[in-house]
Amino acid sequence: MTAKPWPFDQPPNGAAITLKKIISGEQPILFVSHDQEDHGWQFLSGDSFAADDSAVIALKEIVELDPTTLPLADLPPGWIATRRSANAAWERRERE
């Protein structure tokens, strides 16, 4: 069985910005941003947060925490995806 190629434009060990409460399972990922400038990825809750609440982990760890983020790998730079709950469908749009 052949493993599927990594679908994101950053490597599996590439940095992803997230929140400590997402890592601990206290909050779901409801907001994803694929940054235009550096093609970086952010996986957030959609709520405001303080800088010391943020964390940097490997992109592959995000996918392991929440496999529903995997279909967002083709999100173009400069776009975001949001959803109302962890079970809701992702809605994509260009960042304003």
N, C-alpha and C positions, 0 to 999 in steps of 0.2 A: 504494500500500500504506500503510495507516494504522498508525502505531506504537501498540503496546499502552500503556495508561496505566500509570504507575509504581504498583506494587502495595503498597509499604510505606507505613506511616502517617507516616513522616518523609520529607522531600524527598531527592532523589538526592544533593544536596550536604550533607545532614545528617551530623553527626558519628557515627561508629561506633568503638567501642573494640575493638582487636584487639592482636595481638602482632607484634613486629618479625620473629619467625621465621615467622609466617604470611605476612606481606608478602613476605619473601624466598623463600618456597616451601619452607623447611626443615621446617615442620610443617603438617599439615592442620587445617582447622576441624572440630572434633569436638563443640563445645559452643556453643550460641547461647542468649542470654538476651534477652528483651524485657522491660525493666524496668517494674515497676508504677508507680513514683513519677513518672518523667519520660518514659516511653515510649521511653527510649533503648535502643540495641541494642549487644550485646557479642558478638563472634565470636572465640572462644578455642579453645585446643587441648584443654582439659580437665585439663591439668597445672597444678600450682601455678607461680606466676611472681612475680618481683620487679616492683615498680612501674616501674622503669626499663626493663623488657622490654616494656612496653605502648606502644601508639601509637594515635593518633587519625587516622582517614582518613575520606573520604567514603563514605557507604553504597553509592553506585554503584560505588566501587572494590572493595568487598567482593564484590559480585555479579560484577564483571569477573574478580577473582581466583579465585572459586569459584562458578560458576553454579548449583551444586546448592543454594545458599542461597536462591535466588529463591522456591522453593515455601514457604519459611518466612515469607514476607511477611505471611501471615494469622495468624501466631502471636499469640495474645492477650497483652496486657500482663500481667505476672506469671507468664508461662509460660517454660519452657526446652525446648530440643530437643537431643538428644544422639545420637551414633552411635559405633560401635566403631572404624570406619575410614573413610577418605575414600570408599570404595566402598559402604559399608553404608547401609541406609535410616535416615532420621531417626526418632527416637522422641520424641514430645511428651508433656509433663506439666506440670501446674501446679507452680510453685515452692513448696517447703515453707517 
